[in-house]
Every structure is written in C-alpha cells, then in structure tokens.
Amino acid sequence: MLRRYELTDLQWKQIASYFPTEYACKRERPLKDNRLMLNAMIWIARNGALLA
C-alpha cells in the first residue's frame, strides 16, 4: 500500500541512480535500503518532525 509521503515506483526509478549501491561501502556495516531511508526523510520534512 502506497502512503501519502512515499515515492512511487516511477519517481524512485528516476532518482535511484543518485544513491550509492549496497556494495559501495564494504568496510562498513551494510547500508539500509535507500528508498526506505528517503521515504523516512520525506515523512520528517512533510510532517515537521524535528530530531532534537
């Protein structure tokens, strides 16, 4: 189910190449899903939530 603040598949396809791949940082811990993290940032921006 797509929620109001989440990116559509078309929107994600257009910007996905700007994010690092999962294997870009082999020495560090594995990256989280880029789309999930971007959706979280959009939710914070749209709802005015502040991380203090």
C-alpha positions as CSV (number, residue, x, y, z in Angstrom):
1,M,0.0,0.0,0.0
2,L,1.4,3.4,-1.0
3,R,1.2,6.1,1.6
4,R,1.0,9.8,1.0
5,Y,4.7,10.5,1.7
6,E,6.2,7.5,-0.1
7,L,7.7,7.7,-3.6
8,T,6.0,6.0,-6.4
9,D,7.9,3.4,-8.4
10,L,8.3,5.8,-11.3
11,Q,9.7,8.6,-9.0
12,W,12.1,6.1,-7.5
13,K,13.4,4.9,-10.9
14,Q,14.2,8.5,-11.9
15,I,16.4,9.2,-8.8
16,A,17.7,5.7,-7.8
17,S,21.0,6.1,-9.7
18,Y,22.0,9.0,-7.5
19,F,22.2,6.8,-4.4
20,P,25.2,4.5,-3.6
21,T,24.8,0.8,-4.1
22,E,24.6,-1.6,-1.3
23,Y,28.2,-2.8,-2.0
24,A,29.7,0.7,-2.2
25,C,30.9,0.5,1.4
26,K,32.4,-2.9,2.0
27,R,34.4,-1.9,5.0
28,E,31.5,-0.5,7.0
29,R,28.2,-2.1,8.0
30,P,25.7,-2.9,5.3
31,L,23.6,0.1,4.1
32,K,19.9,0.3,4.8
33,D,17.5,0.3,1.9
34,N,18.0,3.7,0.2
35,R,14.3,4.0,-0.7
36,L,13.2,3.3,2.8
37,M,15.6,6.0,4.2
38,L,14.5,8.6,1.6
39,N,10.8,7.9,2.4
40,A,11.6,8.5,6.1
41,M,13.3,11.8,5.3
42,I,10.4,12.9,3.2
43,W,8.0,12.0,6.1
44,I,10.0,14.0,8.6
45,A,10.1,17.0,6.2
46,R,6.4,16.9,5.4
47,N,5.2,16.4,9.0
48,G,7.5,19.0,10.5
49,A,9.0,16.4,12.9
50,L,12.3,17.6,14.4
51,L,15.1,15.4,15.7
52,A,16.4,17.2,18.7
